């Protein structure tokens, strides 16, 4: 990508505008998008504050589930359900994959 200094804008919009993002058309016909670094930093911080707590909670719940399933195996859950070791591991794999997919999808809603 060429830098802004080597390309000449076809109109007089200033790059130092206070707008967060502004599309500028250059002589070669390619639009460039200028993103204000301060606005980008605010947006990333806002996303971090909204997403990271939920992701931490999801990770905690997942950890607790894995711990509880390990305890259940020790106490004989596989024998109670008449499952051999391979069946039990396959069930755990299916559970964990769907839990991961639907858990993150639910966070987006």
C-alpha positions as CSV (number, residue, x, y, z in Angstrom):
1,X,0.0,0.0,0.0
2,X,1.3,3.4,-0.9
3,X,1.7,6.0,1.8
4,X,-0.5,9.1,1.9
5,X,2.5,11.3,1.1
6,X,3.2,9.7,-2.3
7,X,-0.4,9.9,-3.5
8,X,-2.3,13.1,-4.2
9,X,-5.9,13.5,-3.2
10,X,-8.4,14.6,-5.8
11,X,-10.3,16.8,-3.4
12,X,-9.5,19.0,-0.5
13,X,-10.6,16.9,2.5
14,X,-8.1,17.2,5.3
15,X,-6.5,14.0,6.7
16,X,-6.4,15.6,10.2
17,X,-10.2,15.9,10.3
18,X,-11.8,15.1,13.7
19,X,-14.0,12.4,12.0
20,X,-13.2,8.9,13.2
21,X,-13.2,7.4,9.7
22,X,-13.3,9.2,6.4
23,X,-13.1,7.9,2.9
24,X,-10.7,9.8,0.6
25,X,-10.6,9.3,-3.1
26,X,-7.2,9.6,-4.7
27,X,-6.2,10.4,-8.3
28,X,-5.6,6.7,-9.1
29,X,-9.2,5.9,-8.2
30,X,-8.5,3.8,-5.2
31,X,-10.3,4.9,-2.0
32,X,-8.3,4.9,1.3
33,X,-9.9,4.8,4.7
34,X,-8.4,7.0,7.4
35,X,-9.0,5.8,10.9
36,X,-8.4,8.1,13.8
37,X,-6.0,6.4,16.2
38,X,-7.8,7.8,19.3
39,X,-11.2,6.7,18.1
40,X,-9.8,3.2,17.3
41,X,-8.3,3.0,20.7
42,X,-11.6,4.0,22.3
43,X,-13.4,1.4,20.3
44,X,-11.0,-1.4,21.1
45,X,-11.2,-0.5,24.8
46,X,-15.0,-0.5,24.7
47,X,-15.0,-3.9,23.0
48,X,-12.6,-5.3,25.6
49,X,-14.7,-4.1,28.5
50,X,-17.8,-5.7,27.0
51,X,-16.4,-9.0,25.7
52,X,-13.6,-10.0,28.1
53,X,-15.8,-10.4,31.2
54,X,-18.2,-12.6,29.4
55,X,-15.4,-14.7,27.9
56,X,-13.9,-15.1,31.3
57,X,-17.2,-16.3,32.7
58,X,-17.6,-18.8,29.8
59,X,-14.1,-20.1,30.5
60,X,-14.8,-20.4,34.2
61,X,-18.0,-22.4,33.5
62,X,-16.2,-24.6,31.0
63,X,-13.4,-25.3,33.6
64,X,-16.0,-26.2,36.3
65,X,-17.8,-28.5,33.9
66,X,-14.5,-30.3,33.0
67,X,-13.7,-30.7,36.6
68,X,-17.1,-32.0,37.5
69,X,-17.0,-34.5,34.7
70,X,-13.6,-35.7,35.9
71,X,-15.0,-36.2,39.4
72,X,-18.0,-38.1,37.9
73,X,-15.7,-40.5,36.1
74,X,-13.8,-41.2,39.3
75,X,-17.1,-41.9,41.1
76,X,-18.3,-44.4,38.4
77,X,-20.5,-42.4,36.0
78,X,-19.3,-44.5,33.1
79,X,-20.2,-47.8,34.8
80,X,-23.7,-46.4,35.8
81,X,-24.4,-45.5,32.1
82,X,-23.0,-48.8,30.8
83,X,-20.4,-46.9,28.7
84,X,-16.9,-48.1,27.8
85,X,-14.0,-45.6,27.9
86,X,-14.2,-44.8,24.1
87,X,-17.9,-44.1,24.2
88,X,-17.4,-41.8,27.2
89,X,-14.6,-39.9,25.6
90,X,-16.6,-39.5,22.4
91,X,-19.5,-38.2,24.4
92,X,-17.3,-35.7,26.1
93,X,-15.8,-34.5,22.8
94,X,-19.2,-34.0,21.3
95,X,-20.4,-32.1,24.4
96,X,-17.3,-29.9,24.5
97,X,-17.5,-29.0,20.8
98,X,-21.2,-28.0,20.9
99,X,-20.7,-26.2,24.2
100,X,-17.9,-24.1,22.7
101,X,-19.8,-23.3,19.5
102,X,-23.1,-22.5,21.1
103,X,-21.6,-20.8,24.2
104,X,-19.7,-18.2,22.0
105,X,-22.7,-17.8,19.7
106,X,-24.9,-17.0,22.7
107,X,-22.5,-14.4,23.8
108,X,-22.9,-12.6,20.5
109,X,-26.7,-12.3,21.0
